[in-house]
Structures are given as structure tokens and as C-alpha cells.
Amino acid sequence: MRRTSPQPLHRGLSLYSACFSNLFLLACTIALSHFSAGCASASAGKESPAAAKISIVPASVDFKEVVVGQKNSQTLQISNAGSEPISFEALRVSGPGFTLSPIKTPLTLPARKSFRATLVFSPTKESPAVGSLALSSSDLEAPVSVPLAGSGEKAAPQLQSHPSSLNFGTVAVRTTSTQTINLKNTGNVPLTINSAALSNSAFSTAGLSSGVSLAPGQTLEFKLAFRPTGNGSVSGTLSIGSSSLASPVRLAISGAGASATTSTSSPASGHSVSLAWGASSSSVAGYHVYRGGSSGGPYNRINGSIISSLAYQDENVKSSEHYWYVVTAVEADGSESAYSNEVTVEIPDI
């Protein structure tokens, strides 16, 4: 027969403490819920029976920052929590830039019913603004007031490309290498792309065209392709224009063509450079490797597609040359980290 050990006496004390703790938490939750409900009061002193009938959610409205010339709207729910109807003779808004969508008055609100009122803030100057919505009723001892706040903000159109420059590395002649570009509206007003022009026919875009609109914070992903028609280095510029911008966004692009008879895997020098690096501390899509002819750059990217490993072998090097290398981490949206520390390699004579 199983024997049951008696429970220690201190467990009863723990249970009592837990119950007291739960009771205190419940009381705090109720108090917080009552505060958040935003029950409007008709007077600053003792709440009258009539005023207790009105509930307005939210109890105050803050439009935050709105660009001058634009508008933002928020909706209030006004409820009659009492057992008798309430008649509103007027709903008035005060304060610069604040308006109320038309509501026909007088308006009778039956018991246990509610209606919605839409407030609009359209600032005309770059400054903070305060106001109020006042609800007048003969059934109340005083008007119920809802505080309003907002601020006018200067329009700041801005468009950014990630990455801001792109090197395709070496690509076989008459083959195509493709990279992903992200174009983000980092300003506070909508932008419409009016033009997208390339200065060199070896490059082309897909998914980017005139007439595309971007809301603030919105990102457009498109493809940039490189198809060399001959050997040698190729460079160009992608210019993206919008009538809202003072000047176009310009993306510097470059690459190099190599014919099938020119092997980059078996260079004439017979040398190659093996690079290795530590993994990024954050989650990234991969890495890009850059090479320069002097310390501190400028650097040109030498890999084609994103490198998913932590190593790369540069086989396109020349005897007696001196090279400087850096690496960047690439996020999923195409943006890159700052350059890593620089390493230098001197290629010996054959």
C-alpha cells in the first residue's frame, strides 16, 4: 500500500502568498482597464451621474508628426453607457489644423448605443498644435472635452539604393550575370519613379520602370543584369529619377568581360590568392570580396554572385603585382556591411 508523505508546513504559506499576489495583480488590471477606457468626465471635480453615461475611446488623440499639406485621420467611438438617451446639440473642434468629419446635429444617442466621429489633422505649418473636441448636451452639466495634439513636419523626400554601387566581377562574354537591387523610400512623403536610365548597353534592368510609386518606408526590389560583349572592363551608371527629388539617385556599376579562351581559373601567372574570414555575428545572406590596387582602396568587387561560404580563391592575379583585399557581409535585402579589415598580398615573379 502506497504511503503519502505529509506536505511541509511552509507550502501553505507559499499558497497564501501566491493567492495574495494574484489578487493584487487582478486589482491592478481592473484599475488599468478603467483608466484606458477613457470615460469622459463633464467636470474636474466629483463626477456627475449624467457624465458617467458617456464613454469615449480613445480618451485623447495624438496625430504625431504629419507632413505639412498632407492629412491624417483618427476615429473616436462615443458610447452612451447609461439607461437614458442623450441628445447632443453640437460637436465642436478647436485648434489649428484640426477638423471633424460632418456629423448632423442635434444627435440623439440611445441608451447602450454608440457612434463614431472621425477627426482629421492637416497642418499648415511646421509646429506643434493642440486642440479639443467638445460635445455639448443639455443632458450634461458641462461639455465633454477630448484633448487633441499633433505636429506639422517638413516634407523630406528621399530615395536610397542598396547597394549604392555594384561590381559584377568577371563574367564570360555573351553570358549574363544578375544581381538584386533594393530601392527604398526613406523619406516621409510618397515618391513616383519618373525615369530609370542606364549609360551603358551592357547593363539592363528588370522590375524597374517609370510610373512606379513608393510609399514612405516601402521597398522596391528589381534586377540588374550584366552581359559583356567583349573582353575588358565595363562601367556605367544607373540613374533613377523622381520629380520629388532634387537630383536622381545614381548607382555606379561595373564589371569585366572575358572570352572563353581567356581562363580565369588558370591564370598565366600560375598564382592564386586564397582568402578566409570569420562569420558575421548576425544572420546574413552571404559575403562579397573586394580587391584594390592600393591600401585604403578604391576597391572593386571580384566575385559574381553572393558567396555563401567563408572562403574565396582569387585566381585572376598577375605576377609581381600587389593586391589589397576586404570583405563585406550582405543582408537578404542586398545591403552590405562596412568593409572588413584589409589584408595585403604580394604576387611573386614567375
C-alpha positions in Angstrom: 0.0 0.0 0.0 1.4 3.4 -1.1 2.1 5.8 1.7 1.6 9.5 1.2 4.2 11.8 2.8 2.7 14.8 4.6 3.4 18.1 2.8 5.8 20.6 4.6 4.1 23.3 6.5 5.8 26.1 4.5 3.8 25.1 1.4 0.7 26.5 3.0 2.4 29.8 3.4 3.5 29.8 -0.2 0.0 29.1 -1.4 -1.3 32.1 0.7 1.4 34.3 -0.8 0.5 33.3 -4.3 -3.2 34.0 -3.7 -2.4 37.4 -2.3 -0.1 38.1 -5.3 -2.8 37.1 -7.8 -5.4 39.2 -6.0 -3.1 42.2 -6.2 -2.4 41.7 -9.9 -6.1 41.4 -10.6 -6.9 44.7 -8.8 -4.1 46.4 -10.8 -5.5 45.1 -14.0 -9.0 46.3 -13.2 -7.7 49.8 -12.4 -5.6 49.9 -15.6 -8.6 48.8 -17.7 -10.8 51.5 -16.2 -8.1 54.2 -16.9 -7.6 53.0 -20.5 -11.3 53.1 -21.3 -11.2 56.8 -21.3 -14.6 57.5 -19.7 -15.1 61.2 -20.3 -15.9 63.5 -17.4 -18.1 66.6 -17.6 -16.3 68.3 -14.6 -12.9 68.3 -13.0 -14.5 67.7 -9.6 -16.9 64.9 -8.5 -18.3 63.0 -11.5 -21.9 63.8 -12.1 -24.5 61.0 -12.8 -25.0 62.3 -16.3 -21.3 62.5 -17.1 -20.8 58.9 -16.1 -23.1 57.9 -19.0 -20.5 59.0 -21.7 -17.6 56.8 -22.7 -15.1 58.0 -25.4 -12.4 55.7 -26.8 -9.7 56.8 -27.1 -9.9 59.5 -24.4 -7.3 61.7 -26.2 -5.9 61.8 -29.7 -2.3 62.4 -30.8 -1.7 62.6 -34.5 2.1 62.6 -34.0 4.0 64.2 -37.0 2.1 64.9 -40.2 3.8 66.4 -43.3 2.6 69.9 -44.0 0.0 69.8 -46.8 -1.0 66.2 -46.0 -3.6 64.9 -43.6 -4.1 62.1 -41.1 -7.4 60.9 -39.6 -8.4 59.0 -36.5 -11.7 57.7 -35.3 -13.4 58.0 -31.9 -16.1 55.8 -30.5 -18.6 57.7 -28.4 -20.9 55.5 -26.3 -23.9 56.0 -24.1 -23.3 53.7 -21.1 -26.4 54.9 -19.3 -30.1 53.8 -19.4 -31.5 57.0 -20.8 -30.9 58.6 -24.2 -28.5 61.6 -24.5 -29.1 64.4 -27.0 -26.0 66.2 -28.3 -26.7 69.8 -29.6 -23.2 70.3 -31.0 -19.8 68.7 -31.6 -17.1 71.4 -32.0 -13.4 71.1 -32.8 -10.9 73.8 -31.9 -7.2 74.1 -32.6 -5.2 74.9 -35.8 -5.3 72.1 -38.4 -8.0 70.0 -36.7 -11.4 69.3 -38.3 -14.3 66.9 -37.7 -15.9 64.9 -40.5 -19.5 66.2 -40.9 -22.0 64.9 -38.3 -25.6 66.1 -38.4 -26.7 67.6 -35.1 -28.7 67.6 -32.9 -27.9 63.9 -32.5 -29.7 61.6 -30.1 -27.7 58.7 -28.8 -30.0 55.9 -27.4 -29.0 54.1 -24.2 -26.3 51.4 -24.6 -25.6 52.6 -28.2 -22.6 54.3 -29.7 -21.5 56.3 -32.8 -18.2 57.1 -34.5 -16.6 60.5 -35.0 -13.7 61.0 -37.4 -11.1 63.6 -36.7 -8.7 65.0 -39.3 -5.4 66.8 -38.8 -3.9 68.7 -41.7 -1.2 71.1 -40.6 -0.4 74.2 -42.5 3.0 75.0 -40.8 5.9 73.2 -39.1 5.0 73.5 -35.5 3.2 71.6 -32.7 -0.6 72.0 -32.4 -3.1 71.4 -29.7 -6.9 71.5 -29.7 -10.0 69.7 -28.4 -13.3 68.1 -29.4 -16.2 69.4 -27.3 -19.5 67.6 -27.1 -22.4 69.8 -25.8 -25.6 68.3 -24.4 -28.3 69.7 -22.2 -28.3 66.3 -20.5 -24.9 67.0 -19.2 -23.8 69.6 -16.6 -20.9 70.7 -18.8 -19.5 69.8 -22.3 -17.3 66.7 -22.5 -13.9 67.5 -23.9 -11.4 65.3 -25.8 -7.8 66.6 -26.0 -6.2 66.7 -29.4 -2.5 67.0 -30.3 -0.3 66.9 -33.4 2.7 68.4 -35.1 3.5 69.7 -38.6 6.6 68.3 -40.3 8.5 69.5 -43.3 8.3 67.3 -46.4 11.6 65.4 -46.8 11.6 63.2 -50.0 14.5 60.7 -50.1 15.3 57.6 -52.1 18.1 55.2 -51.4 19.6 52.3 -53.3 21.0 49.2 -51.6 23.8 48.6 -52.5 24.8 52.0 -53.6 27.4 50.6 -56.1 27.8 47.3 -57.8 30.7 45.4 -59.3 29.8 42.2 -61.2 33.3 40.9 -61.3 34.5 38.9 -64.3 31.7 37.5 -66.5 32.2 35.3 -69.6 31.5 37.2 -72.8 27.9 36.9 -74.1 26.7 35.3 -70.8 24.5 37.2 -68.3 25.1 37.8 -64.6 22.3 39.1 -62.5 22.2 40.9 -59.1 19.3 42.1 -56.9 18.9 45.8 -56.0 16.6 47.3 -53.4 15.3 50.8 -53.8 13.7 52.2 -50.6 11.7 55.3 -50.0 13.5 56.6 -46.8 11.6 59.9 -46.8 8.3 61.0 -45.3 6.3 61.5 -48.5 5.3 59.2 -51.3 7.6 59.1 -54.4 6.9 58.2 -58.0 9.7 56.9 -60.2 9.7 59.1 -63.4 12.8 57.7 -65.1 15.3 54.9 -65.0 18.2 55.3 -67.4 21.4 53.2 -68.0 24.5 54.8 -69.5 25.9 51.5 -70.9 24.0 48.9 -73.0 26.0 46.1 -71.4 23.7 46.5 -68.4 19.9 46.1 -68.2 17.2 46.2 -65.5 14.1 44.1 -64.9 11.3 45.1 -62.5 12.1 48.8 -62.6 10.0 51.2 -64.7 8.7 54.7 -64.9 5.4 55.3 -63.0 6.2 53.0 -60.0 5.1 54.6 -56.7 6.6 54.0 -53.3 5.0 55.0 -50.0 7.3 56.1 -47.1 9.2 53.1 -45.9 8.3 50.9 -48.9 11.0 49.0 -50.8 11.1 48.0 -54.5 13.2 45.0 -55.4 14.5 44.8 -59.0 17.2 43.0 -61.0 20.3 44.5 -62.6 22.0 42.3 -65.3 25.4 42.5 -66.9 26.1 40.9 -70.3 29.5 41.8 -71.7 30.0 41.6 -75.5 33.8 41.7 -75.4 36.9 41.4 -73.2 37.9 44.1 -70.8 36.4 46.3 -68.1 33.0 47.8 -68.4 31.4 50.6 -66.3 28.3 52.6 -66.3 25.6 54.4 -64.2 22.0 53.7 -63.4 20.1 56.9 -62.8 16.7 56.8 -61.1 14.7 60.0 -61.1 11.6 61.3 -59.4 10.0 64.8 -59.7 10.0 64.9 -55.9 13.8 64.7 -55.7 16.3 67.5 -56.3 18.6 65.1 -58.2 18.4 61.5 -59.4 19.7 58.5 -57.4 22.8 57.2 -59.2 24.1 53.7 -58.9 27.7 53.1 -60.1 28.0 49.7 -61.8 31.0 47.9 -63.3 32.2 44.5 -64.4 34.6 42.8 -66.8 34.2 40.6 -69.8 36.4 37.6 -70.5 36.2 35.4 -73.6 36.1 31.6 -73.4 39.7 31.4 -74.5 40.8 33.5 -71.5 40.7 31.3 -68.5 40.4 33.0 -65.1 40.8 29.7 -63.3 44.2 29.0 -64.8 46.0 32.4 -65.0 49.2 32.9 -66.9 51.0 33.8 -63.7 50.3 30.4 -62.2 49.5 32.0 -58.9 46.3 32.5 -56.9 45.2 34.0 -53.6 43.2 32.1 -51.0 41.2 34.2 -48.6 39.3 33.2 -45.5 37.3 35.2 -42.9 35.2 34.7 -39.8 31.4 34.5 -39.9 29.3 37.6 -39.3 27.8 37.9 -35.8 24.4 38.5 -37.3 22.4 36.5 -39.8 23.4 37.4 -43.4 22.8 36.0 -46.9 26.5 35.8 -47.7 29.6 37.8 -48.5 31.3 39.9 -51.2 35.1 40.1 -51.8 36.7 43.3 -53.0 40.2 43.9 -54.3 42.2 47.1 -54.7 45.5 48.2 -56.1 46.5 50.3 -53.2 45.9 50.4 -49.4 42.6 52.0 -48.5 41.1 51.5 -51.9 39.3 52.2 -54.1 38.2 48.5 -54.2 36.4 46.6 -56.9 34.2 43.6 -56.2 35.7 40.4 -57.7 33.1 37.8 -57.0 30.0 37.4 -59.2 27.2 36.0 -57.1 27.0 36.1 -53.3 29.5 33.8 -51.5 27.8 31.6 -49.0 31.0 30.1 -47.6 33.7 31.7 -45.5 36.5 31.4 -48.1 37.3 32.6 -51.7 40.1 31.9 -54.1 41.2 34.7 -56.4 42.8 33.1 -59.4 42.8 36.1 -61.6 46.1 37.7 -60.4 49.3 38.8 -62.1 52.9 38.2 -61.3 54.8 40.9 -59.4 51.5 42.7 -58.5 50.5 43.9 -55.1 46.8 43.5 -54.0 44.7 44.6 -51.1 41.5 42.7 -50.1 38.5 43.4 -47.9 35.2 41.6 -47.3 31.6 42.7 -46.7 28.6 40.9 -45.2 25.5 41.0 -47.4 22.0 41.0 -45.9 18.9 39.5 -47.5 17.8 42.9 -48.8 21.1 43.4 -50.6 22.5 45.9 -48.2 26.2 45.5 -47.2 28.2 46.0 -44.1 31.2 48.2 -43.8 34.5 46.8 -45.1 36.4 44.3 -43.0 40.0 44.8 -42.0 42.3 45.0 -45.0 44.8 42.2 -45.9 47.6 42.6 -48.5 49.2 40.1 -50.8 52.2 40.4 -53.0 52.3 38.1 -56.0 55.8 36.8 -56.7 57.6 36.7 -60.1 57.1 33.6 -62.2 
